[in-house]
Amino acid sequence: MQSPVIQALADLEAAKARVARDAARMREELSAELVGELLPVLDNLDRSIAAGGDEAVLQGVRMVRAQLAGVLDKYGLERFDALGDVFDPRVHDAMSVADVEGRALDGVVIDQWAPGYRMGERLLRPARVVVGRHRRTG
């Protein structure tokens, strides 16, 4: 039988470890929430760049986008593109389906409206995609 002092020390160590795990999990959840809320800002910067316009303005927008992307990278944000992937509802959000020629493109992502993002194993946003559908005739 352990002495009460040794048992109290063991309980204290277990409690410290539990508090540290809970704090780490809370930090991860808060970081994921913040980064998730900033993804539309990143998308809008990408849309602004794609729209074109005055080169001096575009250069400034590119700089702001790069700065924001750098901050999000420090939080562990990873972008993934889905073009050419087999559609997977766990990581892709099918925005539409389009007819394709040939069976090879059936069920394959043929266009991407927005990239997907994850932090580690956590999916923050699925890639928004268009999926090919081969119509079988006969």
C-alpha positions as CSV (number, residue, x, y, z in Angstrom):
1,M,0.0,0.0,0.0
2,Q,1.3,3.5,-0.9
3,S,1.7,6.1,1.6
4,P,-0.8,9.0,1.5
5,V,2.0,11.4,0.5
6,I,3.1,9.3,-2.4
7,Q,-0.5,8.9,-3.5
8,A,-1.1,12.6,-3.3
9,L,2.0,13.3,-5.4
10,A,0.9,10.8,-8.0
11,D,-2.5,12.3,-8.1
12,L,-1.0,15.8,-8.5
13,E,1.2,14.7,-11.4
14,A,-1.8,13.1,-13.1
15,A,-3.8,16.3,-12.7
16,K,-0.9,18.4,-14.1
17,A,-0.7,16.1,-17.1
18,R,-4.5,16.3,-17.7
19,V,-4.5,20.1,-17.4
20,A,-1.6,20.3,-19.9
21,R,-3.4,18.0,-22.4
22,D,-6.6,20.0,-22.0
23,A,-4.8,23.3,-22.5
24,A,-3.0,22.0,-25.7
25,R,-6.3,20.7,-27.1
26,M,-8.0,24.1,-26.4
27,R,-5.1,26.0,-28.1
28,E,-5.5,23.7,-31.2
29,E,-9.3,24.3,-31.3
30,L,-9.0,28.0,-30.9
31,S,-6.3,28.2,-33.6
32,A,-8.4,26.1,-36.0
33,E,-11.4,28.3,-35.4
34,L,-9.4,31.5,-36.0
35,V,-7.7,30.2,-39.1
36,G,-11.1,28.9,-40.4
37,E,-12.6,32.4,-40.1
38,L,-9.7,33.9,-42.1
39,L,-10.0,31.5,-45.0
40,P,-12.7,33.6,-46.7
41,V,-10.3,36.6,-46.5
42,L,-7.6,34.5,-48.3
43,D,-10.2,33.5,-50.9
44,N,-11.2,37.1,-51.5
45,L,-7.6,38.1,-52.0
46,D,-7.2,35.3,-54.5
47,R,-10.3,36.5,-56.3
48,S,-9.0,40.1,-56.4
49,I,-5.7,38.9,-57.9
50,A,-7.5,36.7,-60.5
51,A,-9.7,39.6,-61.5
52,G,-6.7,41.6,-62.6
53,G,-6.6,45.4,-62.8
54,D,-4.0,48.0,-62.1
55,E,-0.6,46.4,-61.6
56,A,0.4,48.6,-58.7
57,V,-2.8,47.6,-56.8
58,L,-2.3,44.0,-57.7
59,Q,1.2,44.0,-56.4
60,G,-0.1,45.4,-53.0
61,V,-2.8,42.7,-52.9
62,R,-0.3,40.0,-53.6
63,M,1.9,41.3,-50.8
64,V,-1.0,41.3,-48.3
65,R,-2.0,37.8,-49.5
66,A,1.6,36.5,-49.0
67,Q,1.7,38.0,-45.6
68,L,-1.6,36.5,-44.5
69,A,-0.6,33.1,-46.0
70,G,2.7,33.3,-44.1
71,V,0.9,33.9,-40.8
72,L,-1.6,31.0,-41.5
73,D,1.3,28.7,-42.4
74,K,2.8,29.3,-38.9
75,Y,-0.5,28.0,-37.5
76,G,-0.1,24.8,-39.6
77,L,-2.5,25.6,-42.4
78,E,-2.1,23.3,-45.4
79,R,-3.8,24.0,-48.7
80,F,-4.7,21.1,-51.0
81,D,-6.0,21.2,-54.5
82,A,-8.3,18.5,-55.8
83,L,-8.1,18.8,-59.6
84,G,-7.7,15.4,-61.1
85,D,-8.5,13.5,-57.9
86,V,-11.1,10.9,-57.6
87,F,-14.1,12.5,-55.8
88,D,-14.0,11.8,-52.1
89,P,-16.9,13.2,-50.1
90,R,-14.7,13.3,-46.9
91,V,-12.4,16.0,-48.4
92,H,-14.4,17.3,-51.4
93,D,-17.6,19.3,-51.6
94,A,-19.3,18.7,-54.9
95,M,-20.7,22.1,-56.1
96,S,-21.9,20.6,-59.4
97,V,-21.6,17.7,-61.7
98,A,-20.7,18.0,-65.4
99,D,-21.0,15.5,-68.2
100,V,-17.6,14.3,-69.5
101,E,-16.5,12.2,-72.5
102,G,-14.9,9.0,-71.6
103,R,-15.2,6.7,-68.6
104,A,-11.8,7.8,-67.3
105,L,-13.2,11.1,-66.0
106,D,-16.3,9.6,-64.4
107,G,-16.2,10.5,-60.7
108,V,-13.1,12.6,-61.1
109,V,-12.7,16.3,-60.0
110,I,-12.6,18.2,-63.3
111,D,-12.7,21.7,-62.0
112,Q,-12.1,23.4,-58.6
113,W,-14.0,26.4,-57.3
114,A,-12.0,26.7,-54.1
115,P,-9.1,24.8,-52.6
116,G,-9.4,22.7,-49.5
117,Y,-7.6,23.4,-46.2
118,R,-6.5,21.3,-43.3
119,M,-4.5,21.8,-40.1
120,G,-2.7,18.5,-39.4
121,E,-5.4,15.8,-39.5
122,R,-8.2,18.3,-39.1
123,L,-10.1,19.3,-42.2
124,L,-11.0,23.0,-42.0
125,R,-12.7,23.2,-45.3
126,P,-13.3,20.7,-48.1
127,A,-12.2,21.6,-51.6
128,R,-15.2,22.9,-53.5
129,V,-15.3,21.0,-56.8
130,V,-17.0,20.0,-60.0
131,V,-17.2,16.3,-60.6
132,G,-17.2,14.6,-63.9
133,R,-20.1,12.2,-64.8
134,H,-19.9,9.9,-67.8
135,R,-23.3,9.1,-69.2
136,R,-23.4,5.6,-70.3
137,T,-25.3,5.1,-73.6
138,G,-26.7,1.9,-74.9
